[in-house]
Amino acid sequence: MENKNLYAIRLLVAIIILSLSITAFAGIFYPIKFLNIEIIVLLQRIFVDFSIFAIILLVGLIILTLLFGRFFCSTLCPLGIFQELISFIAHKKNNEPTDNYIFKYIILGLVIGSLISGSTLTLKYIDPLTLFCSALSLKKTGIIAIILIAAIVFLKNRFFCTNICPVGTILGLISKNSLNKLYVNDNCIACGSCERDCPAGCINSSESKIDNEMCLKCLKCINTCPKNAIEYGTEHKKEIKFSLKRRNIIGSIAFLSAIGAGYALGINFAKKVSKKIQGIILPAGSKNAQRMQDTCLNCNLCINNCPTKILTKATKEFNAIHINFEEGFQYCKYNCNRCSEVCPSGAIKKISLEEKQKTKIAIATINNECTGCKDCEGKCPTDAISFEENIARIDDSKCIGCGICKINCFHDAIEIFAVNEQSVI
């Protein structure tokens, strides 16, 4: 296959992925969980639950990046594809190569340190998947982030991807040592067309060099070059010897220091919010409020995939997804574990429908308003409701707190209360 065709294929795949990302978020079509294969999200699941499946996916992603380079950022990341669309609309060109700044390693260190501490404190505000999904859900932080990223595209093209995004930083370090790279051959006439069209600013045409750490593998340079001077594959050049530069030492020290700072921030944040968490009802698989607070990315995928729309966005009181039985006629559908299926971070554990149907997420109680009308009778999927002398009784050992009894009670006689720890009955 000619290298020129690679750009068209890559662009077609990217458009398909962006379209599927939007349909997945809208809860229309999401059979292939491609949003789960983001490297930071996989690390999150490994640190939180030591997920074997996440480890397998992570190893697979690393191997693919070692083989083909940083293709994820240009082809599979919806936020990256969105930036490419903005760049295309703006006809953005690069006037000069972009520097590879050390501060991106500090950002990565803060994120890794936070993850090690068990908190998503930093991840919620920098992870590309989270920012993209939260913006689609019209969450204020997501909208602000997308506006800022769009502004960066107008000023410095894909600077967010090359020098801010922690996912891009990790993939860049791996891609730097990939088997297949972009390189300039002897046909180059130093016309500069590839440098001007490169969204990552990773090409120095005067020196015939491409920084494969920053390169997003969009393959636009191959399509642009009039002399077929840019190739993708194994470069036939003499071996590059390892050189320990001052910049590498400083970057390593900054990265390690940032890990420590991120860890401390995560621990302190967890202690601070734990005192405020009470009375929070969560979807099955979340275990408890503290864990949900620490691990939920607020990507809102579960909200838009919930058939009864009982899940609600993060609030000032609780900065994670949770259940609100007080807003309208909502309940947790008994024959549904959709939120568990779509959650990419592991905040809602992937549990079977059978386990979900036995997981106590809350407890229903009868107050003095009960009239014995029996409107709730027969509605409970676990047969937890019975009547004694025309007054409803709820068996705590059977009730899972789904709330369907509450929406069928027209006398406000049923209340739903949170449990401190979810359990399987």
N, C-alpha and C positions, 0 to 999 in steps of 0.2 A: 504493500500500500504506500502511495506517495505521501510524503510529509504534509503536503498542502491539504490533503483530505482530512488530516487529523483535526485541524481547527474546526472544520464544519461538523465533524462527528461530535467533538467535544461540546460545541455550542448547542447542538441538537439535544444531547443528553442533559445539559444544564437547563435548557428550557423545559424539558419534561420533568426534571427534578423540582424546579420551582413551581410548576403547575401542580404536581403531586403534593408538595409541601403545603400549598394553600388549601387543597381539597382535604388533606389530612387534618389540618388545623380546624377546618370547618366541620369536621366529623362526617364528611361525605364518603371518602375513600382512603383507607389506610391499612391495606392488607400486608404491605411490606414495610416493616418498621425502620426505614432508612434514617429517620431522625434520631434513632438510638445509637448510631455508630459514630458519634462525635467523640473525639479522644478524651476531652475533659469530662464529659458526661460518663463515659466508661470508667474513668478514674474515680469519679464520684461513687459509682455503684460498687467498685472494688473496695474503696476505703470504708464505705458505709456497711455493706453486707458481705463483702468478700465473694461477690458473685462469680462463679466459675464461668458462666456463659459470657459475662462481661470481659473476663480475662481472655477468653478465646477470641472474642470480637476485637479486643484491643491488640492482641498479637497479630491477628489477621490484617488489621489496618496498618500496623507498623510494617509488616512484611510488604504489603502493597505499596506503601510509601517508599520503602527501601528499593523496591523494584522500579517504580514508575515516577517517583517524585511527588511533589505537593499538589496532586490533582484534586484533592478533596476541596480545597479552597475555591477553585474555579468551577467545579463540576457538581459537587454534592452539598455544599453549604448554601442554604437559601439566602442568608444575609450577604454572602459573597456574590451570588448571582444577582441579587438586588442591586448591589453596588456597581456591578458591571452594566446593568441596565441604565442606572443613573449616569454613569460615565459615557455611555453611548448616546443618551439623549443630550448631554451637555457638550458632546464632541470634545471631551477632555483629552488634552495631549500633555506629555511631560516635556518640560524644557531642559531638564538635566536629570541625571541618575539620583535616586533617593538614597540617603545615607542609611546604614544599618545601625540604629541607635541601641545603646546598652539598656536604656530604661525599659525596654520590652521584656528583658529578662527579670527585672525587678517586679514588673506586673505579674509575670508567670510565677515567680517565687511567692508572692503574696497569695495567689490563687492556690498553689500547691500546699502552702502552709495552712491555709484556711481549711482545705479539704482534709488534710491530715488530722486537724483538730476536730473534724466531724461537722464542720459548719460550711454553709454555702454563702456566707456573708459577702465575700467579694465576687463570687461567681454570678450572683443574681444581677450584677450591674455591669458585667463585662463579657459574659458568655454569649457568642453570636446566636446560638439557637434560642436562648432565653430572650434576648433582645428582639429578635425577629418575631417570635410568637407573641410576646407581651405587647408589641406594637400592633400586631394584627387584632389582638383582643382589646385594643384601645386603652390599655393601661398607661397611666401618665408617664411612668419612668421609661417604658418602652417607646412611647411616642417621642419623648425628649431625646432619647438615645438615637433613634432612627434619624431624627432631624439633624442632630450633631454629626452623625456618620455621613449623611447626605452632604452636609456642608464641607466635611473633610474631603469627600470625593471631588467636589467642585474646586477645592483649593489644592489638594495633593493626591488626587485620584485614589488609589487603593492603599493609602498610608495606614488606615486602620488595620488592614489585613497584614501588612508587612512589619508594623512597628508598635501595635497596641494589642491586638487579639492574642490571648494566651494559647488558643488552639493553633493559630497560625505559627506562633513562635515554636511550639513543640514540633509541629510538622515540618517547619523550616529546618530545624536542627537535624531531623531525620533525613529530609530531602537533600541536605548538603552532601550526604554520603550515599545517595541513591545510585543504583546501577545505570539507569537511563536518565540522562540530563540533556538540557539544551546547551548547545555550544556553537561557536562561530567557526566556520571552516575557511579555507584559503580563497574562496570566491568573494569574500567581503571587500567592498570598495569604500567602506566607512562613510556611506551616504547619510547615515543617522536616522533613516526612516523607522527602523525597528526600535530605536531608543525613544523616539517621539511617541510611538504607538504603544509602548509597553506600559500597562496600567500600574505595574508594581515598581517601575523605575529601577529595575534591576539590571539594565543593559548599559554598558559603557562602550559605545560604538567606536570611539577613537582608539580604544585599547583592545577592541574585539573580545570583551569579557562579559560574561553573564553570571550574576550572583545567583546560584541555584538554591541558596537558602531562602532568599526573598522571592524567587520566581514562583508564580502561582500556577504555572503550567496551563495558562490560558491558550497558549500556542498562537497568539495573535501575531507575534513576530515572524513566525514561519509563513503565515499568510501574507504578511506585508512585504517581506524582503524580495526585491526585484531580481536578485541574483542567486536565489536558493542558497544563500550563504549561512543560513541557520538550520541546524539539524537537531533532531531529537533521537537520542540513542546512546550507545556507549562511545564515549569520546576516545579516540586513538591518540593519546598524548603520553608523554613520559610521566612517570610516577611522581606525584607531589609529596614531598617529604613533610613530616609533621614539624610544625614550628610553634613553639609556645610564646605567644606575643603578650605584651603588656596589657593590651586590650582584653585578651582572653582571661588573664588573671583577674583584672578588675571586674569583668563581667561575672566570673565565677563567684567572687567574694560577694558582689552585690546580690546575686541570685540566692546564695545560701543565707545571707542576712535577711533577705526578703521572706524566705521560707519561715525563719524564726519569727519575724514580725507578723506574718500572716497567721501562724499558729497561735500566737499570743492574742491577736485580735479575735480569732475564732473562739477561743476558750473564754475570754472576757465577755464576748457578746452572748454566748450561750448562758453564762451565769446571770447576766443582766436580764435576759428575757425570760428565764425560767421562773423568776419570781412573779411575773405578770400573767403567766399562762394559766388559765382556769376556765372550766366550762366550755371547752372547745370540742365540737363533734367533728370527727374526721371520717373519710371514706375507708372502707375495709382494706386492711393491708398497711395502714399508716402507723400502727402500733400505739403511739402516744403523741401528745401535742409537742413535747420537747423534740422528739425525733423528727416530726414533720417540719417544725420550725427550722431545724438545723439542715434538713436535706432537700426541701422543696425549692425548685428553681423559679417558681412562679411563671413557668412557660405557658400555663393555662390550656395546655392540650386537653387535659382531663375535663375541664369546664365545657369546652366546645364539643366534646365527644360524649358528654353525659346526656342520655335520652330524656331524663326528667328535669334537667337543669337545676339540680339541687345543690351543686357545688358553687361556691362563690369565691371571688378573688380575694387576695390578701388585703388586710385592712391595717390601720394604725395599731389596733389592739392585738392583731395576730397576723404577722407578716408571712403567711403561707395560705395555700388553698385549704378551705374547710367547708363544712356543711352548715347551712342555715335553714332550719325548719320554719322560721318565722315569716319568710317572704313568699306569700302566695301558697297555692296548693301543690306542694312539692313533697316527694318522698324518694327514698332510695329503692330503685327497682330490684326486686328479689332475684329475677333471672338475668341479671346483668353484672358483669365485672369489667366493663369497658374502661374505666379509669385505671384499673390495674394493668390492663393490656397496653394502654398508650403511654403511660408515664415513662419518660426516658431516663430519669435520674435515680429511680429506685425509692423515691420518697413514699410512693404507694407501691408496695411490694407486688410482684407478679404472683398472684395466687389463683388457684383454679376457681371455677364457679361454685363448685361444691363447698370449698373452704370458705368462700365469701358468704355463702348462704348460712354458714354456721358461726360467722364472726360477729361478736357483740360490739357494735360501734356506739351504742347508747342504750338507754333504758327508758321505757314508757311507763308513766304512772297515771292513775285515775284521781282526779280531784273531786271536790264536793259538788261540782256542776253536773255530774252524771245523772241522767234522768231515767236510765234503763231502757232507752229507745231501741237499743241493739243495732244501731246503724253500723257499728264497727264489727259486728258479729260476722264471722265467715270471711272477713277481709284479711285477717292476719295469716301470712304464709307459713308461720311456724306453729299455728294453733295455740298461741300463748294467751288468748283472751277467752274467758269463760264468764258466766253470769251466776251470781248467787243473790237470790231475793231481788232480782231485777236490777242489780248493781254490777257493773263490769269489774272483773278482777283480772290482773295481768300476772302471769307466771314468769318470774324473773329468770328462771332457769331455761326458759324457751325464748323469751323476747330478745331480738337482736337489735332493736332500736331503729328499724327501717323507716318508721313514721307513717306507714300507710293507714294505720288506725287513726292517726291524728287528722289526716285530711278527710276522713270519712265521718268524723265526729263534728256535728254542727252545733254543739253546745259548749265548745271549748273545754271539754271535760278531760282531755288527754294532754299531758305535757311530756316533752322529751328532754331528758337530761344526759349530759355527757358522762362517760366513764373515764377513769384515770388511765386505764390501760385496756386496750382491746384484747379480747380473749375468744377462744373457739369453744362454743358450747357443745 
